[in-house]
Amino acid sequence: MASLYSRADIYDLIESESRYQTFKDHWKNILSGRGIETMLDVSIGSGSATLQLAELGVSLSGSDLSGEMLASCRKKAEARQLKVELQQCDFRTVAEHFSGPFDCVASTGNSLPYVSNEDVLKTLEQMDALVKPGGYLYYEIRNWDKILWERNRFYLYAPFFDGDTRINLTQVWDYHDDGSMTFNILYVFERENRPFQKEVFEERYIPIGRELMLNRLREMGYRPEVLNYPSQFQKIPPEEADWYCVLAKKGNGQA
């Protein structure tokens, strides 16, 4: 079955100016008082969650495995007259494609769990190699501890619109004996209350525990902080939310 990330035209339908502003407000909180002027997003995708940084004055670079998503990112950056350096590569070897150092190296979206837990930890090391002393490593991720505890099958989104077309988006989650999960992503397009198009995609993830990643960051000399995602949404502790983000400050290398 097709991957959603080969269909940037459908992936980007959920975007809106209000959604763009939500991400922008999130980044304002993350940037505040931290001196982050350069950032690399190793899973930038179509840029929906990252291009706001360029608008906020950050020198932005990005990479992704999907050429189609990067093409969409370039198009959106040009439309907003934003400058971003993009390269197509696997985040497991990202240090081979960028020279750095950056004030912050990030992975946006729920991208890291596409690979094994071991490869996620190796990716953190690749990201770390590009972070300057005293800089930051950042990632966003689904709350896999919560998912595996609750074992829900359905994840529902509020309907959204593309012109006069209503789009209903649902995820159906399959749990496998090997510990992996399949997200079945279902789009139903309606006009005048009648469905006229359906699209189904399949994504495979390998859940990873929060403490496993946090402990690796500590071993690498970082001070990680678990935050709400987006950071302005603070109704419940981030550890109990569906998503969270981690901002980890790197030691400055001084004794």
Disulfide bonds with the S-S distance in Angstrom:
none
